[in-house]
Amino acid sequence: MEDMIRRIFLAGIGTLALTYEKSNEMIQNLVEKGKITVEQGKELNEELKRVINNKENSKDSKEDLKEILKDLNLATKEDITNLESRIKAIEKNNNLEGK
């Protein structure tokens, strides 16, 4: 489970990196074609970096990760432990009744 969450998280970071690279290429193309000035290109790159950094920082927090897991409505370790205890109790009762 933790491995799956880690993979999803890393995929998100990879997507951000790829998005930045592609956006940077697009800005370079616009500058080369004269659609925007070099200064405007630099400003766009800085804005893009700032937006990506803000998104990365907000996703990194433990609280955000806990909230995401809560939204997924997955069983917690405590839930599983409680279910195991209940199953053992039921099996024990069934064994006592069968005798």
N, C-alpha and C positions, 0 to 999 in steps of 0.2 A: 504494500500500500504506500509506504513512504517513498519507495523507489518510483512508483507511478507519479506521485505528486512532485517529486524532484525532477522527473523528466518533463512534466508539464511546465514547471517553472522555468527550466532551462530552455525549453522550446520557445517560451514567451520572450526570454532574453535574446535568443537567437533571432526571433522575428523582429524584435526592436532593432537589433544590429543590422539586419538585412534591409529593413525599412530605411534606416539612416543612410546606408550605403547607396541605395537606389535613389533616395531623395537628393543626396549629394550629387550623384551623377546627373540627375535631371537639372539641378541648379547650374552645374557646370555647362551643360548643353545650352541652357537658356542664355548664359553669359556669352558663350562662344557665338551664338547666333545673333547676339545683340538685342535680345528681347528684354534683358535686364542688365543693369550695370554691374561691374565687379563689386562695388560697394553694396548694392542691393543683394547680390549673391552671398556676400559675407554675412550680412544681417540675417538673411534667411537661414543660413547654416547655424548661426548662433542661436536663433530662435528655436530651430529644430533640436539642437543639442539640449537647450534648456527644457523643452517639453519632454524629451526622452528621459532626461535625468530625473525630472519630477515624477514621471510615471514609474521609473525603476525604483526610486526611493519609496514611493507609496506602496509598491507591491512587495518590497523587501521586509516590511515589518511583520512581526509574528502575529500581531492582532489581525492584520489583513488576511494572513494565511488561515488563522483560526476561523475567521468569518467566512472565508471561501469554503472551508471544510464543513462548516455548519450549514451553509446553503446547499451543499451537496447531499446533506441528510444521510451521511455515512454512519455506520455503527462505530462507536468509540470502543476503546479497550475495556472500559468499565461495562459497557453494554454487553460485550462478548463474555466477560467474566461472569456477569449476572446470569446470562443465559446458560452458561456451562454449569453453574451452581444449581439452577432450576432443573436442568436435564438430569444431573446426578441425583437430585432429590426425587424426581419422578421415577427414575430407574430403580432407586433404592426401595421406594414404596411398591413398585410393581413386583420386585423380587420378594418382598415380605408378604405380599398378598398371594403370590403363587405358591407359597409353602404351606 
